[in-house]
Amino acid sequence: MTVEPVLLAAVALVGFAVGFVKSAVGLGGGAVSVPLLAAVLDPRVALGITAPIMLVTDLTTLRAHWRRWHWPTVRVLVPAALIGVGMGALFVATASAPGLRRAMGVVALAFAAVQARRLLGTPGGAAVNRVARKGTSRVLASALGIGGGVVSILAHSGGLVFAFYLLPRLSRAAFVASLAMLLLVLDLAKIPLLVSAGALTLRDLALGLAATPVMMAGSRLGERVNGRLSERTFLSLVTTVVFATGLWLLVR
């Protein structure tokens, strides 16, 4: 299997970025890496290569938080999330490359907007959490599940949506483990769907798995940054990068 040096470098960068951002922030590895990769490669290739990397991060997180997940809470989101993944896979299979790239740009800008609201301390996030804490709305769970599923397959960033449902209900340790469990279920479901959509080949799978050592190196560096750099400063940098990348994907 012959692989271009540029592609190898891009995969190494993605693996490092995923490990670094997830360790430093806890969420958003896909929101950073997929748009960056899609800016220089075919967007379907970007999704395919990143998929096995995200799967490995799920397993790594679960190992670190073994049996701390709360399955009854996770189970509420699974059916709707799988529907969302299916809808997203259909879009990936039928959309043109420019259309898929623009969709990724929209996801990136949405991520940047959510993080900007968080950094500015606006009340939007608190309002969502108050609604989520009521715990009685199946409509809310279904909406967040489907939305998270779609975002999960378009940018491997469904955790940003699922967090609105999980965070108000779980302790920090249970949240991290439960989110990893949910994402593992979805990432396993995404593999055959991405294959059928032509977005994941054996080459992409091998490249993604080969990036695991680089991902672990990024994860270790992210842990160090997490202890030395304020969360606000780091989130500001990540948000700026994602916003700029999202704009680039929309105007390309």
Wavefront OBJ file of the C-alpha trace (Angstrom):
o trace
v 0.000 0.000 0.000
v 1.579 3.261 -1.159
v 0.745 6.346 0.882
v 1.665 9.902 -0.054
v 3.929 11.743 2.447
v 1.420 14.615 2.645
v -1.325 12.194 3.654
v 0.900 10.593 6.288
v 1.721 14.003 7.726
v -1.961 14.985 7.761
v -2.956 11.780 9.570
v -0.187 12.267 12.131
v -1.402 15.832 12.723
v -4.995 14.662 13.185
v -4.006 11.920 15.612
v -1.954 14.347 17.652
v -4.713 16.989 17.634
v -7.395 14.536 18.758
v -5.310 13.247 21.663
v -4.153 16.724 22.649
v -7.532 18.466 22.611
v -9.438 15.629 24.291
v -6.890 15.464 27.130
v -6.591 19.222 27.545
v -10.314 20.061 27.270
v -12.212 16.752 27.445
v -14.330 17.409 24.346
v -13.918 18.705 20.831
v -11.153 16.544 19.363
v -13.220 15.820 16.276
v -14.421 19.423 15.974
v -10.804 20.526 15.625
v -9.285 17.698 13.591
v -11.984 16.876 11.012
v -12.396 20.440 9.652
v -8.615 20.895 9.543
v -8.181 17.653 7.611
v -11.131 18.429 5.326
v -9.507 21.750 4.469
v -6.642 19.942 2.716
v -8.168 16.573 1.735
v -11.416 15.245 0.315
v -13.960 15.540 3.171
v -14.931 11.865 2.904
v -11.294 10.885 3.300
v -11.101 13.186 6.339
v -14.069 11.409 7.935
v -12.766 7.946 7.104
v -9.258 8.440 8.435
v -10.485 10.092 11.632
v -13.067 7.390 12.435
v -10.636 4.715 13.746
v -8.705 7.377 15.684
v -11.883 8.408 17.511
v -12.675 4.744 18.202
v -9.289 4.265 19.861
v -9.818 7.373 22.022
v -13.161 5.943 23.201
v -11.486 2.722 24.286
v -8.655 4.599 25.988
v -11.096 6.780 27.931
v -13.226 3.814 28.966
v -10.172 1.970 30.219
v -9.265 4.959 32.396
v -12.832 5.211 33.756
v -13.817 1.558 33.759
v -17.325 0.802 35.053
v -17.984 4.396 36.077
v -20.549 4.914 33.313
v -24.281 5.108 34.050
v -25.890 2.963 31.380
v -29.556 3.803 32.188
v -28.845 7.456 31.330
v -26.837 6.590 28.231
v -29.510 4.187 27.005
v -32.058 6.995 26.698
v -29.953 8.655 23.990
v -28.841 5.571 22.047
v -31.911 4.923 19.807
v -32.261 8.541 18.654
v -28.482 8.899 18.271
v -28.358 5.834 16.007
v -31.130 7.351 13.887
v -29.083 10.545 13.627
v -25.992 8.579 12.617
v -28.010 6.869 9.882
v -29.309 10.209 8.613
v -25.801 11.634 8.614
v -24.440 8.594 6.770
v -27.063 9.055 4.058
v -25.946 12.654 3.624
v -22.273 11.621 3.484
v -23.091 9.022 0.806
v -25.103 11.368 -1.421
v -23.674 14.862 -0.922
v -21.096 16.357 -3.231
v -17.626 17.046 -1.836
v -18.270 20.837 -1.702
v -21.640 20.231 -0.002
v -20.077 17.933 2.576
v -17.261 20.405 3.150
v -19.760 23.207 3.742
v -21.724 21.033 6.181
v -18.510 20.443 8.118
v -17.915 24.178 8.089
v -21.346 24.793 9.599
v -20.640 22.239 12.346
v -17.286 23.894 13.059
v -18.891 27.347 13.298
v -21.634 25.985 15.580
v -18.973 24.529 17.857
v -17.140 27.857 17.906
v -20.386 29.693 18.718
v -21.196 27.378 21.641
v -17.691 27.765 23.043
v -17.807 31.545 22.581
v -21.050 31.731 24.580
v -19.394 29.670 27.278
v -16.324 31.917 27.349
v -18.431 35.088 27.437
v -20.596 33.703 30.225
v -23.879 34.259 28.391
v -26.923 32.549 29.924
v -27.813 30.301 26.999
v -25.984 27.230 28.314
v -27.492 27.626 31.779
v -30.986 27.760 30.289
v -30.415 24.538 28.379
v -29.120 22.859 31.515
v -32.191 23.951 33.502
v -34.442 22.362 30.898
v -32.315 19.220 30.816
v -32.380 18.857 34.607
v -36.142 18.434 34.578
v -35.515 15.014 33.130
v -39.068 14.479 31.908
v -38.846 15.428 28.249
v -38.411 12.518 25.857
v -38.658 15.094 23.080
v -35.517 16.812 24.406
v -33.647 13.500 24.604
v -34.739 12.562 21.086
v -33.773 15.954 19.659
v -30.359 15.939 21.306
v -29.855 12.289 20.369
v -30.644 12.784 16.670
v -28.697 16.039 16.518
v -25.714 14.494 18.248
v -25.837 11.485 15.933
v -25.796 13.671 12.819
v -22.951 15.807 14.156
v -21.126 12.657 15.229
v -20.885 11.319 11.694
v -20.326 14.686 9.982
v -17.486 15.800 12.278
v -17.009 13.110 14.965
v -18.163 15.728 17.484
v -21.469 14.396 18.807
v -20.195 14.606 22.370
v -20.632 18.375 22.263
v -24.378 17.850 21.785
v -24.788 14.851 24.107
v -23.120 16.819 26.911
v -26.232 19.000 27.238
v -28.184 15.908 28.296
v -25.536 14.041 30.289
v -23.843 16.820 32.259
v -26.838 17.900 34.391
v -27.564 14.275 35.368
v -24.161 12.792 36.176
v -21.092 13.382 38.298
v -17.938 14.405 36.444
v -16.440 10.893 36.473
v -19.729 9.296 35.439
v -20.168 11.903 32.696
v -16.748 11.205 31.151
v -17.259 7.420 31.263
v -20.876 7.566 30.071
v -20.030 9.875 27.169
v -17.180 7.572 26.138
v -19.530 4.575 26.271
v -22.135 6.343 24.121
v -19.523 7.456 21.612
v -18.078 3.942 21.467
v -21.499 2.540 20.532
v -21.905 5.168 17.825
v -18.355 4.908 16.510
v -18.761 1.148 16.124
v -21.996 1.764 14.230
v -20.327 4.404 12.042
v -17.604 2.097 10.720
v -19.832 -0.035 8.406
v -21.910 3.017 7.466
v -18.841 4.993 6.420
v -17.584 1.967 4.475
v -20.884 1.703 2.603
v -20.841 5.469 1.963
v -17.409 5.174 0.367
v -15.813 7.268 3.108
v -13.726 4.543 4.762
v -11.367 2.158 3.000
v -8.904 -0.417 4.318
v -6.146 2.109 3.667
v -7.942 4.746 5.735
v -8.536 2.253 8.543
v -4.874 1.246 8.587
v -3.747 4.878 8.555
v -6.086 5.786 11.382
v -4.919 2.899 13.552
v -1.284 3.662 12.734
v -1.810 7.156 14.163
v -2.480 5.719 17.629
v 1.081 6.297 18.965
v 0.964 9.933 17.813
v -2.459 10.308 19.428
v -1.093 9.001 22.725
v 1.791 11.507 22.519
v -0.724 14.300 21.965
v -2.750 13.035 24.895
v 0.246 13.169 27.222
v 1.068 16.711 26.129
v -2.582 17.676 26.577
v -2.496 16.435 30.156
v 0.490 18.681 30.859
v -1.181 21.683 29.242
v -4.334 20.987 31.236
v -2.385 21.553 34.425
v -0.428 24.630 33.315
v -2.662 26.611 30.981
v -5.993 28.025 32.113
v -9.037 26.375 30.560
v -10.282 29.764 29.377
v -7.063 30.556 27.520
v -6.893 27.150 25.882
v -10.568 27.177 24.895
v -10.083 30.622 23.375
v -7.252 29.303 21.191
v -9.204 26.200 20.151
v -12.327 28.237 19.400
v -10.336 30.662 17.234
v -8.779 27.830 15.215
v -12.113 26.047 14.721
v -13.887 29.280 13.752
v -11.240 30.174 11.172
v -11.273 26.648 9.749
v -15.076 26.637 9.565
v -15.058 29.895 7.615
v -12.444 28.519 5.250
v -14.532 25.402 4.580
v -17.564 27.552 3.773
v -15.791 29.857 1.329
v -13.501 27.336 -0.434
l 1 2 3 4 5 6 7 8 9 10 11 12 13 14 15 16 17 18 19 20 21 22 23 24 25 26 27 28 29 30 31 32 33 34 35 36 37 38 39 40 41 42 43 44 45 46 47 48 49 50 51 52 53 54 55 56 57 58 59 60 61 62 63 64 65 66 67 68 69 70 71 72 73 74 75 76 77 78 79 80 81 82 83 84 85 86 87 88 89 90 91 92 93 94 95 96 97 98 99 100 101 102 103 104 105 106 107 108 109 110 111 112 113 114 115 116 117 118 119 120 121 122 123 124 125 126 127 128 129 130 131 132 133 134 135 136 137 138 139 140 141 142 143 144 145 146 147 148 149 150 151 152 153 154 155 156 157 158 159 160 161 162 163 164 165 166 167 168 169 170 171 172 173 174 175 176 177 178 179 180 181 182 183 184 185 186 187 188 189 190 191 192 193 194 195 196 197 198 199 200 201 202 203 204 205 206 207 208 209 210 211 212 213 214 215 216 217 218 219 220 221 222 223 224 225 226 227 228 229 230 231 232 233 234 235 236 237 238 239 240 241 242 243 244 245 246 247 248 249 250 251 252
